[in-house]
Amino acid sequence: MFKDFLENFVQFDSGYEIMPQLILVCEDEKHMVETLKQMVANNLMPEKIKIYFTTDLKQNSSTLDKSFIEFVKDKETGKFKANNVEIKLLG
C-alpha cells in the first residue's frame, strides 16, 4: 500500500504537503537484510524516495543522526551494499 501511495502521491491529497520519508525500524541487522530481501523479491522498492533502515537499539542512542542505514544497489554486481548515512529529518 505504501508503494502505491508513493507512486501516486499528490500534494495535500492525503493531508501531506511533501512526500513522507519511509524509515523501517527492524529488530537487528539480520532483520534489516531479511526485510530488504522481501521488498526486492516482491518488487516493493519505491523509486521516488530512499528507504532508510534502523534498529531498535540504534534508536536508544543520544542522537539519531547516525542511526540510519541505506541499502544501495551496485550497478556492476547487482548486489546491495549497506551504507551508514547521516541525515537530519527533524529540524
C-alpha positions, 0 to 999 in steps of 0.5 A, a space after each residue: 500500500 505504501 508503494 502505491 501511495 508513493 507512486 501516486 502521491 499528490 500534494 495535500 491529497 492525503 493531508 501531506 504537503 511533501 512526500 513522507 520519508 519511509 524509515 523501517 525500524 527492524 529488530 537487528 541487522 539480520 532483520 534489516 537484510 531479511 526485510 530488504 530481501 522481501 521488498 526486492 523479491 516482491 518488487 516493493 522498492 519505491 523509486 521516488 524516495 530512499 528507504 532508510 533502515 534502523 534498529 531498535 537499539 540504534 534508536 536508544 542512542 543520544 542522537 539519531 543522526 547516525 542511526 540510519 542505514 541505506 541499502 544501495 544497489 551496485 550497478 556492476 554486481 547487482 548486489 546491495 551494499 549497506 551504507 551508514 548515512 547521516 541525515 537530519 529529518 527533524 529540524 
